Amino acid sequence: MATVALAMAVTLTTCSNPPKAVPATTTTAAGATPSGGQLPPIIVGSLSTASGALASTFGQVVDGVQAYFDYFNAHGGLNGRKIVLKYQADDTGSPTDDTTQARNLVEQDHVFAVVGVGTPFFTGASFFAAEGTPVFGYVVSQDWNDHPDLFGAYGSYLDYSEVQPGLVDIAKTLKAKSVAVVAYDIAAQSKDACASVIKGLQAAGVHVGFQDLGFGLGASPTADVLSMKAAHADFLISCMEGSDNLAFDQAMHQNGMTDVHTLWLQGYDRDYLKQDPTDMVGAIFLEQHVPFEAAGQFPGKYPAMEQYLKTMERYEPQWTYNDLAFEGYLNAVQFVQGLKEEAATGKLLTQADLIATINKEKSFTGGLTTPVNWSTAHDSPGSILCGALVEVEPGDGLKVIDVQKNNEVFACVNRQGKVVPAPAGTPGL
């Protein structure tokens, strides 16, 4: 089975469009001359929905960032300089607050970078771009597109159509005769992503027996489930968050739909499994990174994932198996790699130079994901789409499935749906 990336994010790119220029900006906290033998810390901030109804879907990004910084600082930092996540802004899920908090981080707190953005409405993106502030985060909206100072975990150009080829392949592999597709109406990244899924399935001749692109966050799934049952649905693709995905799994089982596979495009978090392991059996997660379970299934094959698990267990153990925290960790890895590359030049560290340095990277992976070409990943979608599959097994377990030759966890397709080899540099090759 060939797979693709999550509907809520973006994969690698392979085109050659050059990045756009950004204002050259220097922040004193990062570029100051050491005094008295003391090396000044690099001060950064984060911007997330840490409170409100959507906090559980976005807030953990910051915890992954903090864990990696703790690990990095404990191992000497950047030539003795620590990275301090000093300001953790909360936009409460409000677009207005997001813009206000973005301005505060730059104009009031004078952060060198913002590492750990996790919010459904990233209205502050254009302000950060105008200021030339390096920003790293979780891409769920097209606010990230076309800004060369904004770096998502898997690229920064969101194209909802990218999920089509792999999901078609999964549906065909499962021999699905009637697919159900459910999404929220509150956000384009949910509704538009699943609308694209429906379009792709239908174009490939896969029957979509039921669709609801206006499901209410936290609403009862019973009515939809009964309609799915009447449509003889045997495969559910969800563009919802984890708690609603779990509610659908439970309602389906309560109504006798026990042989239906569900594909969760969000909610790869063991806390849901702890809540109801029986009803989650058969649920499938589609991931853009090396799955957590790969470290145990294939010891020594994915050392960067083994290090991630060790780091999280030491510094943020409650979020070790949380996919949002993982994205924050990967954001921090990318930020630090850019800092190291720039520090190696011996020049004064500036925001503009850091942005330019990262945008020269042609194959960032962090050992955890397929290569991201930052010379193109801001303004064009990928032509190769890769993903890894994890399935909930009987007995409260998770297992990487659809494993390729030599225990390679990633499978890839092009935009025409043809199976292609994973790009050079992919972890596990």
C-alpha positions in Angstrom: 0.0 0.0 0.0 1.3 3.4 -0.9 0.6 6.3 1.5 0.7 10.0 1.8 0.9 12.8 4.4 -1.6 14.0 6.9 -4.4 16.2 5.6 -3.5 18.9 8.1 0.1 19.5 6.9 2.5 19.5 4.0 5.2 17.1 2.8 8.5 17.7 0.9 8.7 19.7 -2.3 10.7 19.1 -5.4 10.3 22.2 -7.5 12.9 24.9 -7.9 11.3 28.2 -7.2 13.6 30.5 -5.2 12.5 31.8 -1.8 11.4 35.4 -1.5 13.5 38.0 0.3 12.7 39.0 3.9 13.8 42.1 5.8 17.2 41.8 7.4 16.6 42.0 11.2 19.0 41.6 14.1 17.8 40.9 17.6 20.1 42.0 20.5 19.3 38.9 22.6 20.8 36.6 20.0 23.5 38.8 18.5 24.9 40.6 21.6 28.6 40.6 22.4 29.3 38.4 25.5 30.4 40.4 28.6 32.1 39.2 31.7 32.6 35.7 30.2 28.9 35.2 30.2 27.4 34.0 27.0 23.9 35.5 26.6 21.0 33.1 26.0 19.0 33.1 22.7 15.6 34.2 23.7 12.6 32.8 21.9 8.9 32.7 22.3 6.0 30.4 21.3 2.4 31.1 20.2 -0.2 28.5 20.7 -3.9 27.9 21.7 -3.0 26.9 25.2 -6.5 27.6 26.7 -10.1 27.4 25.4 -12.0 24.7 23.6 -9.2 23.9 21.1 -6.3 23.8 23.5 -6.1 20.0 23.5 -5.7 20.0 19.7 -2.8 22.6 19.6 -1.3 23.4 23.0 1.1 20.5 23.3 3.3 21.8 20.5 5.1 24.0 23.0 5.9 21.0 25.3 7.8 19.3 22.5 9.8 22.4 21.9 10.7 22.8 25.5 11.8 19.2 25.8 14.2 19.5 22.9 15.6 22.8 24.2 16.1 21.2 27.6 18.0 18.4 26.0 20.1 20.7 23.8 21.0 23.0 26.7 22.0 20.1 28.9 24.5 19.1 26.2 26.2 22.4 26.0 23.7 24.5 23.9 25.0 26.5 21.0 28.7 26.7 21.8 27.8 27.4 25.4 24.7 29.6 24.7 21.4 28.3 26.0 18.1 28.7 24.2 15.5 30.0 26.5 11.8 29.7 25.7 11.0 32.7 27.8 7.6 33.9 26.4 4.7 31.5 25.9 1.9 33.4 24.3 -1.6 32.1 24.3 -4.1 33.2 21.6 -7.0 31.3 23.2 -8.1 30.2 19.7 -9.0 33.7 18.7 -7.8 35.2 15.4 -7.7 38.7 16.9 -5.7 37.5 19.9 -3.3 35.7 17.6 -2.4 38.9 15.8 -2.1 40.8 19.1 0.2 38.1 20.7 2.3 38.0 17.6 2.9 41.7 17.8 3.7 41.4 21.6 6.3 38.7 21.0 8.2 41.0 18.5 7.6 44.5 19.8 7.3 44.0 23.5 9.3 40.8 24.2 11.9 41.2 21.4 12.2 37.5 20.8 14.8 36.3 18.3 12.5 33.6 16.9 9.1 32.0 17.6 9.5 28.3 18.0 6.3 26.4 18.7 3.3 27.8 16.8 0.2 25.7 17.3 -3.1 27.5 16.5 -6.0 27.0 14.1 -6.1 30.6 13.0 -2.6 31.9 12.4 -3.5 35.5 11.6 -0.2 36.7 13.0 1.7 35.0 10.1 1.7 38.1 7.9 3.0 40.3 10.7 5.9 37.9 11.4 6.7 37.8 7.7 6.7 41.6 7.5 9.1 41.8 10.5 11.4 39.0 9.2 11.0 36.9 12.4 11.9 33.3 12.0 8.9 31.2 13.0 8.6 27.4 13.4 5.3 25.5 14.0 2.4 23.2 13.1 0.9 24.0 9.7 -2.9 23.7 9.6 -3.8 26.8 7.5 -2.7 28.5 4.3 -1.5 31.4 6.4 1.9 29.7 6.2 2.1 29.7 2.4 4.6 31.9 0.5 6.4 33.3 3.6 10.1 32.3 3.6 10.6 33.0 7.3 7.8 30.5 8.3 9.0 26.9 8.8 6.5 24.1 9.3 7.4 20.7 10.6 7.0 19.1 7.1 7.2 22.2 4.8 5.1 25.4 4.8 2.9 25.2 1.7 -0.5 23.7 2.4 -2.2 22.1 -0.6 -5.4 20.3 0.4 -5.4 18.2 -2.7 -2.2 16.4 -1.7 -4.0 13.8 0.3 -5.8 12.3 -2.6 -3.5 9.7 -4.2 -2.5 7.9 -1.1 -6.0 7.8 0.5 -7.4 6.4 -2.8 -4.7 3.6 -2.6 -5.6 2.8 1.0 -9.3 2.6 0.2 -8.6 0.3 -2.7 -6.3 -1.9 -0.6 -9.0 -2.3 2.0 -11.4 -3.1 -0.8 -13.7 -0.5 0.5 -17.1 -0.5 -1.3 -18.6 2.5 0.5 -16.5 5.2 2.0 -17.7 7.7 4.6 -16.0 11.1 4.9 -16.6 13.4 7.9 -15.1 16.9 8.6 -15.8 20.1 10.5 -17.3 23.2 8.9 -15.5 25.5 11.4 -12.2 25.5 9.6 -11.0 25.3 6.0 -8.3 22.9 6.9 -10.9 20.3 7.9 -13.7 21.0 5.4 -11.5 21.7 2.4 -9.2 18.8 3.1 -11.9 16.3 3.2 -13.7 17.9 0.3 -10.5 17.2 -1.7 -10.5 13.6 -0.4 -14.0 13.1 -1.7 -13.1 14.5 -5.0 -10.1 12.3 -5.3 -12.0 9.1 -4.3 -14.8 9.8 -6.8 -12.3 10.6 -9.6 -10.7 7.2 -9.0 -14.0 5.4 -9.0 -14.2 4.8 -5.3 -17.8 5.1 -4.1 -18.4 7.7 -1.4 -21.5 6.5 0.3 -21.8 9.2 3.0 -20.3 12.6 3.6 -20.7 15.2 6.3 -18.5 18.3 5.9 -20.3 20.3 8.5 -20.0 18.1 11.7 -20.1 20.1 14.9 -17.0 20.0 17.2 -17.9 17.8 20.1 -21.4 17.0 18.7 -23.1 13.6 19.0 -22.1 11.3 16.1 -25.1 9.0 16.3 -27.1 10.5 13.4 -24.1 10.4 11.1 -23.3 6.8 12.2 -26.9 5.7 11.5 -26.7 7.3 8.0 -23.3 5.6 7.5 -24.8 2.3 8.4 -27.7 2.8 6.0 -25.1 3.6 3.3 -23.3 0.3 4.1 -20.1 2.3 4.8 -17.1 0.0 5.4 -14.3 2.7 5.7 -14.4 6.1 7.5 -11.9 8.8 6.7 -12.0 11.6 9.3 -10.7 15.1 9.1 -11.6 15.7 12.8 -9.6 15.8 16.0 -9.0 12.8 18.2 -11.9 13.0 20.7 -14.5 13.2 17.9 -12.7 10.4 16.1 -13.0 8.2 19.2 -16.6 9.1 19.6 -17.3 7.9 16.1 -15.5 4.6 16.7 -17.6 4.1 19.8 -20.9 5.0 18.2 -20.2 2.7 15.2 -19.5 -0.3 17.5 -22.6 0.5 19.5 -24.6 0.4 16.3 -23.2 -2.9 15.1 -20.6 -1.5 12.7 -17.7 -3.5 14.1 -15.9 -4.3 10.8 -15.4 -0.7 9.7 -11.8 0.6 9.4 -11.4 4.3 10.4 -8.6 6.4 9.2 -7.6 9.2 11.7 -5.9 12.1 10.0 -5.4 13.6 13.5 -5.3 12.2 17.0 -2.2 10.0 17.0 -2.0 10.1 20.8 -2.0 7.1 23.2 -4.3 8.9 25.6 -7.2 8.1 23.3 -6.2 4.4 23.3 -6.1 4.4 27.1 -9.7 5.7 27.1 -11.1 2.9 25.0 -8.7 0.4 23.5 -11.5 -2.0 22.5 -13.4 0.4 20.3 -10.2 1.7 18.7 -9.1 -1.7 17.3 -8.7 -1.3 13.6 -8.2 2.4 13.7 -5.4 3.5 11.4 -3.2 6.6 11.8 -1.4 8.1 8.8 1.8 9.9 9.7 4.4 12.0 8.1 7.1 11.1 10.5 8.8 7.9 11.7 6.1 6.4 14.0 6.8 6.1 17.7 6.3 2.4 17.5 9.1 2.0 15.0 11.7 2.4 17.7 10.5 -0.8 19.4 9.6 -2.8 16.3 12.9 -2.1 14.6 15.6 -1.5 17.3 18.6 0.5 16.0 16.9 1.3 12.6 15.6 4.7 13.6 18.0 6.3 16.2 16.5 9.7 16.0 13.1 8.4 17.1 14.8 6.5 19.9 16.4 9.7 21.0 13.1 11.5 20.8 11.5 9.0 23.1 14.4 9.2 25.6 14.3 13.0 25.6 10.5 13.2 26.1 10.5 10.6 28.8 13.1 12.7 30.7 11.7 16.2 30.2 8.0 16.0 29.2 6.9 12.4 29.9 3.2 13.1 29.9 3.5 14.1 26.2 5.9 11.4 24.9 3.3 9.8 22.6 1.5 12.9 21.6 1.7 13.8 17.9 1.4 17.6 18.6 4.3 17.5 21.0 6.3 15.6 18.4 5.7 18.4 15.9 7.0 21.0 18.3 10.1 18.8 19.0 10.8 18.6 15.2 10.3 22.4 14.9 13.0 22.8 17.6 15.3 20.4 15.9 15.0 22.4 12.6 15.6 25.7 14.5 18.7 24.3 16.2 20.1 22.8 13.0 19.8 26.2 11.4 21.5 27.9 14.3 24.4 25.4 14.2 24.9 26.0 10.5 24.9 29.7 10.9 27.2 29.7 13.9 29.7 27.7 11.9 30.2 30.7 9.7 31.6 32.7 12.6 29.4 35.7 11.8 27.2 37.6 14.2 23.9 35.7 14.5 21.0 37.5 12.8 17.5 36.6 12.0 17.9 37.3 8.3 21.0 35.1 8.1 19.3 32.2 10.0 16.4 32.4 7.5 18.7 32.4 4.5 20.7 29.5 5.9 17.7 27.2 6.5 16.3 28.1 3.1 19.5 26.7 1.5 18.8 23.3 3.0 17.7 20.8 0.3 16.9 17.8 2.4 16.1 18.4 6.1 14.8 15.3 7.9 16.1 15.5 11.5 16.3 11.7 11.1 12.5 11.8 11.7 10.7 12.6 8.5 11.2 12.5 4.7 13.4 15.2 3.2 12.1 18.8 3.1 13.7 21.0 0.4 13.5 24.5 2.0 14.4 26.2 -1.3 10.9 25.3 -2.5 8.9 24.2 0.5 7.4 27.7 1.1 5.6 28.2 -2.3 4.9 24.9 -4.0 3.4 21.5 -3.0 5.3 18.3 -3.1 5.3 16.0 -6.2 6.1 13.0 -4.0 3.9 12.2 -1.1 5.1 9.8 1.7 3.6 8.5 4.9 3.7 5.7 7.5 0.7 3.8 8.8 0.1 2.7 12.3 -2.9 0.5 13.3 -4.5 -0.3 16.6 -4.2 -4.0 17.3 -6.2 -6.2 19.7 -4.7 -6.3 23.1 -4.2 -2.5 23.5 -1.3 -2.3 21.1 -0.1 -0.1 18.2 1.8 -1.5 15.3 3.5 0.0 12.2 1.9 -1.6 9.2 2.5 -1.6 5.4 6.3 -1.9 6.1 8.5 -1.8 3.0 11.7 -3.6 2.2 14.4 -3.6 4.9 11.9 -2.4 7.5 11.4 1.0 5.8 8.3 2.6 7.4 7.6 5.1 4.6 5.7 4.3 1.4 5.5 7.0 -1.3 3.4 7.9 -4.3 3.5 10.6 -6.9 0.6 12.9 -7.6 -0.7 10.4 -10.3 -1.0 7.8 -7.6 2.0 5.7 -8.8 4.1 4.0 -6.2 7.6 5.5 -6.2 10.8 4.9 -4.1 11.3 7.0 -1.0 13.6 10.0 -1.7 17.3 9.7 -0.9 17.9 10.7 2.7 14.6 9.3 4.0 15.2 7.7 7.5 15.6 4.0 7.3 16.9 3.8 3.8 
